[in-house]
Amino acid sequence: MELLKELVEAAAVPGREHRMRELVRERVASLVDEVRVDALGSVIAIRKPRPSKGKPAKQPTRVMLAAHMDQIGFLVKYVDERGFIRLNPVGGFDTRNLFARLVTVCPDLKDPAKDLPGVLNPAGKPIHIASDEDRKKVPDIEEFVVDLGLPGDEVRKQVKIGDMVVLRSALIEVGATAVSQCLDNRVACWIVLRALEQLEHHDCEVQAVFTVQEEVGLRGAGTAAYELQPDIGIAVDTTLCVDTPGVPNEQRVTEQGAGAGLTVMDSASIADVDVLDAFEQVAKKKKIKHQRSILARGGTDAGTMQRAGRGRRTMTLSCPTRYIHTVTEMVHLDDLYACRDLLAGYLEQV
């Protein structure tokens, strides 16, 4: 879990993926033949065919893997005279999950040593003096403030509009699961890196792309796919796992511990049937736990990969995740390893 811990601790909201980019470049360099960064900031890592017998095909199948590096978070919108910070969200939040949270304000994208811890709470009266009507209200994002515990002048010296702010929560193991903020989508970065480590022989060209700005419109995958022109695009991401009390069975999407998720359809793309079947056949052959799923709302990088340039066949390999977009995102380790093994197995035979 040391790699996953490293990944979740690297703050990287859309447009501010600098820390994750450097970490990923360092981690992937020894696993591929070429690493570069595109104009939007995605890391593109190319691994040429490594066939087990003879020479590779003259025109190997190009398989693009897209794992987004960004996490939902905030940018500083305003600092008042007393030092309270107002925020602009970057990505989707359920404000019911934002009460009384610890956050990290990042004034310097390249130097975590300058990060500032803070407390996130909605403005207004505490419960002791709030009216019944006040207690029922769920605040909007605009009503939340960050308190750094510093004088206003000091905050204004250190913090500027546009600085990155992320929720603060360490990675811990709970039972047979890993729990933290931003497992969406650091687990996918982990899956791609570990699959590349595990992969020995393959006839395809692997284009591992760690994309930017997925949480605000699947942006990085589209520009990378337009440049690389892969034959097949595989998004690696998390998906809803709402097998929890209060949710009907038919709305579960995936079930925790039941294996890697093969996304048949979401609101951004429909999986190519042949690619879906190929993953399923590998899973059956290697006895890897897997499950099909449909996500009624939400999408992954497969959506823009599918349509970029001349288009291509795509699918999303999904890791089931409970409590997505909170500080207690939960992934079963069996599902995490199943995704790793299935991705490596698919690349071996494509």
Protein Blocks (a to p, Z undefined) as FASTA:
>chain_A
ZZmmmmmmmgcdehiammmmmmmmmmmmmmmmbdcddfkopacdddddddfbhjadfbdc
dddddddfbdcddddfbdcfkopacdddedjddfklmgopacdddfblklmklpccdddd
dedddfklpcfklmmpccdfklpccdehiafklmmmmpcghiacddddddddehjbccde
hklamlmmmmmmmmmmmpmbdcbdcdddddehklnoommmmmmmmmnopabdcddddddd
dfbghiafklnopaehiapcddfbdckbccdfklmmmmmmmmmmnopacdddddfbdcdf
klmmmmgojbpaddddddddehihiakbccdfklmmmmmmmmmmmmmmZZ
